[in-house]
Amino acid sequence: MSDIERAEEAHGQPGTTLAKPAGGVPDRFDNPGLPEHRHRMGDTDPKAARRAERQVAVMLVLSMIGSIGIVVSIIAIKYNGDFDRISWSTKAIGLSMFLSLFALGVGAVHWAKTLMPDDERIDYRHRQRGTEAEREEAVGLLKEGAAEAGLGRRPLIRNTLVGALVLFPLPAVFFFRDTGPLPGNDLSTTMWEGGMHLVKDPEGGRIRAADVSLGSVVHVMPEGIEDAESVLNEKAKSAVLVMRLDEGLLTEKSAEWGVDGIVAYSKICTHMGCPVALYEQQTHHLLCPCHQSTFDLTQDCKVIFGPAKRPLPQLPITVDDEGYLVAERGFYEAVGPSFWERG
């Protein structure tokens, strides 16, 4: 007889693991009960409990050091446009934040695993609304749990926990502070001014109107942007596209603000600030590659597709005595995406 046949013959017989009645399904399973409780070292050895308490305190102190490290990193490593300082600042803040969060979590888990009560209890299901006696019992259990946590008996953990929790949200204050100072009118203005020459980006060099051919597109920046106090911020606002179209395709306003069919529009998408870097020569459309907003040059860069809500601002341009393209004045409106004051 095979093992399978012997198992089938024994199945359901008295004395086997699962005795089933004639119907084939047992009426009731025996309650196996709870496994034997295993005491931890801290439950029986006071020295082990004190050692675990010190370990928890060490982790909470490390969490405090991490929180202080975040604040020190923000204050000590100032951003001055140098990418190396940005790298050091990011690493210092990230490592300090890791230490603060990791140590606080490990300390809490180690506290729960080694010092808090771990006896097994059974909680039967009952009605959602208990009787007054049950509610009083629940309050008593909460008080009992607070007492079992041992904060009153373990001042070392209590004090370090308070210190860690007090310092933990402190870096958030410096994070918000580090977003300042307030921008003032920086979001509404660029460095474009009347008489400022248009230069090619990135190679540099002034642009003659006669050199801009029909259907071409030139990426430009204001001359002297390298000397700006914050070059990256100014480039993010001042980037411009210059194109030449048949004057008959332009609106009266576009033609008036341009030169012989040459027009200049902000390169910054009015949706999320991405660079509008794609130009379809046949349709005269400018496309943003990020979210596919499409602007029609023949309609004052009106939005014809995509999530952008405003047309690209036009930069009024003219030519100087030598035939170079210059800005007639700055933008008449804020460039880029909308912000709180802009609407």
PANUNU-572675 format. One record per residue (C-alpha): residue number from 1; residue in three letters; chain; z negated, x negated, y negated. Coordinates in steps of 0.5 Angstrom, whole numbers, always signed. Layout:
BEGIN
[NUM,'ALA','A',[Z,X,Y]] ...
***
This chain:
BEGIN
[1,'MET','A',[+0,+0,+0]] [2,'SER','A',[+2,-3,-7]] [3,'ASP','A',[-3,-4,-13]] [4,'ILE','A',[+1,+2,-16]] [5,'GLU','A',[+0,+7,-10]] [6,'ARG','A',[-8,+5,-10]] [7,'ALA','A',[-9,+6,-17]] [8,'GLU','A',[-5,+13,-17]] [9,'GLU','A',[-9,+15,-11]] [10,'ALA','A',[-16,+13,-14]] [11,'HIS','A',[-14,+16,-21]] [12,'GLY','A',[-19,+22,-22]] [13,'GLN','A',[-23,+21,-16]] [14,'PRO','A',[-31,+21,-17]] [15,'GLY','A',[-34,+15,-19]] [16,'THR','A',[-27,+12,-22]] [17,'THR','A',[-27,+11,-30]] [18,'LEU','A',[-24,+17,-31]] [19,'ALA','A',[-25,+23,-27]] [20,'LYS','A',[-21,+29,-29]] [21,'PRO','A',[-22,+36,-26]] [22,'ALA','A',[-16,+40,-22]] [23,'GLY','A',[-12,+41,-29]] [24,'GLY','A',[-11,+34,-30]] [25,'VAL','A',[-15,+33,-37]] [26,'PRO','A',[-22,+31,-37]] [27,'ASP','A',[-26,+37,-41]] [28,'ARG','A',[-30,+31,-45]] [29,'PHE','A',[-30,+24,-46]] [30,'ASP','A',[-37,+20,-45]] [31,'ASN','A',[-40,+18,-52]] [32,'PRO','A',[-39,+10,-51]] [33,'GLY','A',[-44,+9,-56]] [34,'LEU','A',[-45,+3,-61]] [35,'PRO','A',[-44,-4,-59]] [36,'GLU','A',[-51,-8,-59]] [37,'HIS','A',[-52,-10,-66]] [38,'ARG','A',[-51,-18,-67]] [39,'HIS','A',[-56,-21,-72]] [40,'ARG','A',[-53,-26,-77]] [41,'MET','A',[-57,-32,-79]] [42,'GLY','A',[-59,-30,-85]] [43,'ASP','A',[-63,-24,-82]] [44,'THR','A',[-67,-28,-78]] [45,'ASP','A',[-68,-35,-81]] [46,'PRO','A',[-70,-35,-88]] [47,'LYS','A',[-67,-42,-90]] [48,'ALA','A',[-60,-39,-88]] [49,'ALA','A',[-61,-33,-93]] [50,'ARG','A',[-63,-38,-98]] [51,'ARG','A',[-57,-43,-97]] [52,'ALA','A',[-53,-37,-97]] [53,'GLU','A',[-56,-35,-103]] [54,'ARG','A',[-54,-41,-106]] [55,'GLN','A',[-47,-41,-104]] [56,'VAL','A',[-46,-34,-107]] [57,'ALA','A',[-49,-37,-114]] [58,'VAL','A',[-44,-43,-113]] [59,'MET','A',[-38,-39,-113]] [60,'LEU','A',[-41,-35,-119]] [61,'VAL','A',[-42,-41,-123]] [62,'LEU','A',[-35,-43,-121]] [63,'SER','A',[-32,-36,-123]] [64,'MET','A',[-36,-37,-130]] [65,'ILE','A',[-33,-44,-131]] [66,'GLY','A',[-26,-41,-129]] [67,'SER','A',[-27,-36,-135]] [68,'ILE','A',[-29,-41,-140]] [69,'GLY','A',[-23,-46,-138]] [70,'ILE','A',[-18,-40,-140]] [71,'VAL','A',[-21,-40,-147]] [72,'VAL','A',[-21,-47,-147]] [73,'SER','A',[-14,-48,-145]] [74,'ILE','A',[-12,-43,-150]] [75,'ILE','A',[-16,-46,-156]] [76,'ALA','A',[-14,-53,-154]] [77,'ILE','A',[-7,-53,-152]] [78,'LYS','A',[-3,-50,-158]] [79,'TYR','A',[+4,-49,-158]] [80,'ASN','A',[+8,-53,-163]] [81,'GLY','A',[+15,-52,-160]] [82,'ASP','A',[+15,-57,-155]] [83,'PHE','A',[+16,-55,-148]] [84,'ASP','A',[+12,-60,-145]] [85,'ARG','A',[+6,-57,-148]] [86,'ILE','A',[+8,-50,-146]] [87,'SER','A',[+8,-52,-139]] [88,'TRP','A',[+1,-55,-139]] [89,'SER','A',[-2,-49,-143]] [90,'THR','A',[+1,-45,-137]] [91,'LYS','A',[-1,-49,-132]] [92,'ALA','A',[-8,-50,-135]] [93,'ILE','A',[-9,-42,-136]] [94,'GLY','A',[-6,-40,-129]] [95,'LEU','A',[-11,-45,-125]] [96,'SER','A',[-17,-43,-129]] [97,'MET','A',[-15,-36,-128]] [98,'PHE','A',[-14,-37,-121]] [99,'LEU','A',[-21,-40,-120]] [100,'SER','A',[-24,-35,-124]] [101,'LEU','A',[-22,-29,-120]] [102,'PHE','A',[-22,-33,-113]] [103,'ALA','A',[-29,-35,-114]] [104,'LEU','A',[-31,-29,-116]] [105,'GLY','A',[-28,-25,-110]] [106,'VAL','A',[-30,-30,-105]] [107,'GLY','A',[-38,-30,-108]] [108,'ALA','A',[-38,-22,-107]] [109,'VAL','A',[-35,-22,-100]] [110,'HIS','A',[-40,-28,-98]] [111,'TRP','A',[-45,-24,-101]] [112,'ALA','A',[-44,-18,-97]] [113,'LYS','A',[-42,-21,-91]] [114,'THR','A',[-49,-26,-91]] [115,'LEU','A',[-54,-22,-95]] [116,'MET','A',[-53,-15,-95]] [117,'PRO','A',[-55,-10,-90]] [118,'ASP','A',[-50,-10,-84]] [119,'ASP','A',[-53,-5,-79]] [120,'GLU','A',[-49,+1,-76]] [121,'ARG','A',[-50,+8,-78]] [122,'ILE','A',[-46,+14,-76]] [123,'ASP','A',[-44,+19,-82]] [124,'TYR','A',[-42,+26,-79]] [125,'ARG','A',[-37,+30,-83]] [126,'HIS','A',[-40,+36,-87]] [127,'ARG','A',[-39,+41,-92]] [128,'GLN','A',[-36,+38,-99]] [129,'ARG','A',[-42,+41,-103]] [130,'GLY','A',[-48,+40,-100]] [131,'THR','A',[-55,+43,-100]] [132,'GLU','A',[-60,+41,-105]] [133,'ALA','A',[-64,+37,-100]] [134,'GLU','A',[-58,+34,-98]] [135,'ARG','A',[-56,+32,-105]] [136,'GLU','A',[-63,+29,-106]] [137,'GLU','A',[-62,+25,-100]] [138,'ALA','A',[-56,+22,-102]] [139,'VAL','A',[-59,+20,-109]] [140,'GLY','A',[-64,+17,-105]] [141,'LEU','A',[-59,+13,-101]] [142,'LEU','A',[-56,+11,-107]] [143,'LYS','A',[-63,+8,-109]] [144,'GLU','A',[-64,+5,-102]] [145,'GLY','A',[-57,+2,-103]] [146,'ALA','A',[-59,-1,-109]] [147,'ALA','A',[-65,-4,-107]] [148,'GLU','A',[-62,-7,-100]] [149,'ALA','A',[-57,-10,-105]] [150,'GLY','A',[-63,-15,-106]] [151,'LEU','A',[-62,-16,-114]] [152,'GLY','A',[-69,-15,-115]] [153,'ARG','A',[-71,-20,-110]] [154,'ARG','A',[-66,-25,-111]] [155,'PRO','A',[-66,-27,-118]] [156,'LEU','A',[-61,-33,-117]] [157,'ILE','A',[-55,-28,-115]] [158,'ARG','A',[-57,-23,-120]] [159,'ASN','A',[-57,-28,-126]] [160,'THR','A',[-51,-32,-124]] [161,'LEU','A',[-47,-25,-123]] [162,'VAL','A',[-49,-22,-130]] [163,'GLY','A',[-46,-29,-133]] [164,'ALA','A',[-40,-28,-129]] [165,'LEU','A',[-39,-21,-130]] [166,'VAL','A',[-40,-22,-138]] [167,'LEU','A',[-36,-28,-138]] [168,'PHE','A',[-30,-25,-134]] [169,'PRO','A',[-27,-21,-139]] [170,'LEU','A',[-28,-26,-145]] [171,'PRO','A',[-21,-29,-144]] [172,'ALA','A',[-18,-22,-145]] [173,'VAL','A',[-20,-23,-152]] [174,'PHE','A',[-17,-30,-153]] [175,'PHE','A',[-11,-27,-150]] [176,'PHE','A',[-10,-22,-155]] [177,'ARG','A',[-12,-26,-161]] [178,'ASP','A',[-7,-31,-158]] [179,'THR','A',[-1,-26,-159]] [180,'GLY','A',[-2,-27,-167]] [181,'PRO','A',[-2,-28,-173]] [182,'LEU','A',[+2,-21,-175]] [183,'PRO','A',[+9,-22,-175]] [184,'GLY','A',[+9,-19,-182]] [185,'ASN','A',[+17,-18,-184]] [186,'ASP','A',[+19,-23,-179]] [187,'LEU','A',[+22,-18,-174]] [188,'SER','A',[+26,-15,-180]] [189,'THR','A',[+29,-21,-183]] [190,'THR','A',[+33,-27,-181]] [191,'MET','A',[+35,-34,-184]] [192,'TRP','A',[+42,-31,-186]] [193,'GLU','A',[+43,-32,-194]] [194,'GLY','A',[+49,-31,-199]] [195,'GLY','A',[+53,-37,-199]] [196,'MET','A',[+50,-40,-192]] [197,'HIS','A',[+56,-43,-188]] [198,'LEU','A',[+58,-40,-181]] [199,'VAL','A',[+58,-46,-176]] [200,'LYS','A',[+60,-46,-168]] [201,'ASP','A',[+54,-45,-163]] [202,'PRO','A',[+53,-50,-160]] [203,'GLU','A',[+57,-56,-162]] [204,'GLY','A',[+56,-55,-169]] [205,'GLY','A',[+62,-55,-175]] [206,'ARG','A',[+64,-50,-180]] [207,'ILE','A',[+69,-45,-179]] [208,'ARG','A',[+76,-44,-183]] [209,'ALA','A',[+78,-37,-183]] [210,'ALA','A',[+85,-40,-182]] [211,'ASP','A',[+83,-43,-175]] [212,'VAL','A',[+80,-36,-172]] [213,'SER','A',[+86,-33,-169]] [214,'LEU','A',[+87,-26,-167]] [215,'GLY','A',[+83,-24,-161]] [216,'SER','A',[+79,-30,-161]] [217,'VAL','A',[+71,-30,-161]] [218,'VAL','A',[+67,-35,-164]] [219,'HIS','A',[+59,-36,-163]] [220,'VAL','A',[+56,-38,-169]] [221,'MET','A',[+49,-40,-172]] [222,'PRO','A',[+47,-41,-180]] [223,'GLU','A',[+48,-48,-182]] [224,'GLY','A',[+42,-52,-182]] [225,'ILE','A',[+38,-48,-177]] [226,'GLU','A',[+36,-54,-174]] [227,'ASP','A',[+31,-55,-180]] [228,'ALA','A',[+28,-49,-179]] [229,'GLU','A',[+20,-49,-178]] [230,'SER','A',[+21,-45,-171]] [231,'VAL','A',[+28,-46,-169]] [232,'LEU','A',[+28,-42,-162]] [233,'ASN','A',[+25,-36,-166]] [234,'GLU','A',[+31,-36,-171]] [235,'LYS','A',[+36,-37,-166]] [236,'ALA','A',[+34,-31,-162]] [237,'LYS','A',[+35,-27,-169]] [238,'SER','A',[+41,-31,-172]] [239,'ALA','A',[+46,-31,-167]] [240,'VAL','A',[+52,-28,-169]] [241,'LEU','A',[+59,-27,-166]] [242,'VAL','A',[+66,-28,-170]] [243,'MET','A',[+72,-24,-168]] [244,'ARG','A',[+79,-23,-171]] [245,'LEU','A',[+82,-16,-170]] [246,'ASP','A',[+88,-13,-173]] [247,'GLU','A',[+86,-10,-180]] [248,'GLY','A',[+89,-3,-178]] [249,'LEU','A',[+84,-3,-173]] [250,'LEU','A',[+78,-3,-177]] [251,'THR','A',[+74,+2,-181]] [252,'GLU','A',[+74,+1,-188]] [253,'LYS','A',[+67,-1,-188]] [254,'SER','A',[+68,-7,-183]] [255,'ALA','A',[+74,-9,-187]] [256,'GLU','A',[+71,-9,-193]] [257,'TRP','A',[+65,-14,-190]] [258,'GLY','A',[+70,-18,-187]] [259,'VAL','A',[+76,-23,-189]] [260,'ASP','A',[+83,-21,-187]] [261,'GLY','A',[+81,-18,-180]] [262,'ILE','A',[+75,-23,-179]] [263,'VAL','A',[+68,-19,-178]] [264,'ALA','A',[+62,-22,-176]] [265,'TYR','A',[+56,-18,-172]] [266,'SER','A',[+49,-20,-169]] [267,'LYS','A',[+50,-22,-162]] [268,'ILE','A',[+43,-19,-160]] [269,'CYS','A',[+43,-13,-156]] [270,'THR','A',[+40,-7,-160]] [271,'HIS','A',[+37,-5,-153]] [272,'MET','A',[+33,-11,-150]] [273,'GLY','A',[+35,-17,-154]] [274,'CYS','A',[+40,-20,-149]] [275,'PRO','A',[+46,-24,-152]] [276,'VAL','A',[+52,-19,-152]] [277,'ALA','A',[+56,-25,-150]] [278,'LEU','A',[+62,-21,-147]] [279,'TYR','A',[+68,-19,-151]] [280,'GLU','A',[+74,-15,-148]] [281,'GLN','A',[+80,-17,-152]] [282,'GLN','A',[+85,-11,-150]] [283,'THR','A',[+79,-5,-151]] [284,'HIS','A',[+76,-9,-157]] [285,'HIS','A',[+69,-8,-154]] [286,'LEU','A',[+63,-12,-154]] [287,'LEU','A',[+59,-12,-147]] [288,'CYS','A',[+52,-14,-146]] [289,'PRO','A',[+51,-17,-139]] [290,'CYS','A',[+44,-15,-138]] [291,'HIS','A',[+44,-7,-138]] [292,'GLN','A',[+52,-6,-139]] [293,'SER','A',[+51,-3,-146]] [294,'THR','A',[+58,-3,-149]] [295,'PHE','A',[+60,-3,-157]] [296,'ASP','A',[+66,-1,-160]] [297,'LEU','A',[+69,-6,-165]] [298,'THR','A',[+74,-1,-168]] [299,'GLN','A',[+68,+4,-169]] [300,'ASP','A',[+63,-1,-173]] [301,'CYS','A',[+60,-3,-166]] [302,'LYS','A',[+58,+4,-165]] [303,'VAL','A',[+55,+5,-158]] [304,'ILE','A',[+60,+8,-153]] [305,'PHE','A',[+56,+7,-146]] [306,'GLY','A',[+49,+4,-144]] [307,'PRO','A',[+42,+5,-146]] [308,'ALA','A',[+42,+2,-153]] [309,'LYS','A',[+41,+7,-159]] [310,'ARG','A',[+44,+3,-165]] [311,'PRO','A',[+50,+0,-167]] [312,'LEU','A',[+50,-8,-167]] [313,'PRO','A',[+49,-10,-175]] [314,'GLN','A',[+54,-13,-179]] [315,'LEU','A',[+54,-19,-183]] [316,'PRO','A',[+58,-19,-189]] [317,'ILE','A',[+62,-25,-190]] [318,'THR','A',[+67,-28,-194]] [319,'VAL','A',[+70,-35,-195]] [320,'ASP','A',[+69,-41,-200]] [321,'ASP','A',[+73,-45,-204]] [322,'GLU','A',[+75,-49,-198]] [323,'GLY','A',[+77,-43,-194]] [324,'TYR','A',[+70,-44,-190]] [325,'LEU','A',[+67,-38,-187]] [326,'VAL','A',[+60,-36,-191]] [327,'ALA','A',[+55,-31,-191]] [328,'GLU','A',[+56,-26,-197]] [329,'ARG','A',[+49,-24,-196]] [330,'GLY','A',[+44,-23,-190]] [331,'PHE','A',[+44,-17,-185]] [332,'TYR','A',[+42,-10,-189]] [333,'GLU','A',[+38,-8,-183]] [334,'ALA','A',[+34,-11,-177]] [335,'VAL','A',[+37,-14,-172]] [336,'GLY','A',[+36,-13,-164]] [337,'PRO','A',[+32,-8,-161]] [338,'SER','A',[+27,-3,-164]] [339,'PHE','A',[+20,-4,-166]] [340,'TRP','A',[+14,+0,-168]] [341,'GLU','A',[+16,+0,-175]] [342,'ARG','A',[+23,+0,-174]] [343,'GLY','A',[+23,+6,-170]] 
***
